[in-house]
């Protein structure tokens, strides 16, 4: 099985942030103020729910015998998320790193 690349995770995080904050231009890791302190718990929950949903709905990949990346049915990506964990992130980069490190593969029921 193949995990999402860090760049794929970054795109998912950006899309989830845009659901909460509107259109974001540029590299989200280069924002001068990229922490989540300005978000209240309602916005944090909305962001985390959106992030988890987008992870769950992303195409699941594996590699064929020739080393090509192919989409596989019956599996999805997941990650454990909580406001408590989010409060430990120093910013967007820490969020991306967390999701990249702790993503896991789950079989669909």
N, C-alpha and C positions, 0 to 999 in steps of 0.2 A: 504494500500500500504506500501511497505517497502523500505526505503532508503538504499543506499549502506553503508556498514560499513566503519569505518575509514581505516581498513586494505585493503579493496577493493579499496578505493580511493587512498591509498598510492601506490598500485600496478599499477593503471592507471596512476598516476603522474610519476612513475618510467618509465613506458613504453613510455610515451610521451617524457620524458627527453632523453631516449635512442634514439629516432628518431632524436633528435637534436645533442646529444653529443656522441653517440655510446654506446656500452655495459657498463653497470654500475654494479659493483659487490659490495656486501655488502648492508648494511642498508643506504638508501639515507639520512636519518635523522642524521646519525652519521658522515657525511663528514665534515672535518674541515672547508672547504670553500664551503658553500652550498647556497650562495646568487646568484642572477641573474644579478649582475652588469656587469659581463664579457660578457653578451649577448647583441648583437646589436638589433635594433628593428626588423630586418628581422628574426633573430633567435627567438626572443620573440614571434613574430606573428606565426612563424612555430610551436613553442611549444604550444602556446595557441590554435591554430587551431587543432593540433593533440590531445591535451587534451580534447577539446570539442567534437571532432569526436569520440574519444574512450569512452567518457561518453555517448554520444548519441547511440552508437552501443552496449553498454554493455547490457547483458540480464537484463530484468526488472523483479523484484521479487515482490511477495505478499505472504501472508500466507494463507494456507487453514484452514478449520475448526478445524483441529487437531494441528495447530500451526507449520506445516511444511512449509518451504520456497519453493515456486513453481514459475516457470517462467510464466509470463503473456505476451500475445501478445497485440499489440495495444497501448503500452505505452513505453516511453523512459525516461532516466535521462538527465537532462540538468543543466547547470550552466552558469551564465553571467560572461564572462571573457573579460578583456581589458588590454592593456599595462599600462594604468593609475593605474588600480588595482594592477597589477603585480609589478609595481614600489613601491607599499606600502608594499609588502611582505618582511620580513626580511630574508627569505630563504625558503628552500624546506618545512620545517615544517609548516611555515605560509601558504604556498600554499596548502598543504594537509588540514590544518585546515579550510581554506577558502572554498575549494571545499566541504569538509565534512559538513560544516555549511550551505552553500548556495545552495546545490544541490536541484533540484526540479523535480517533476514528470510532464511529458507532455504527452498528448494524441497524437498519430500519426494521421495525416490527411488522 
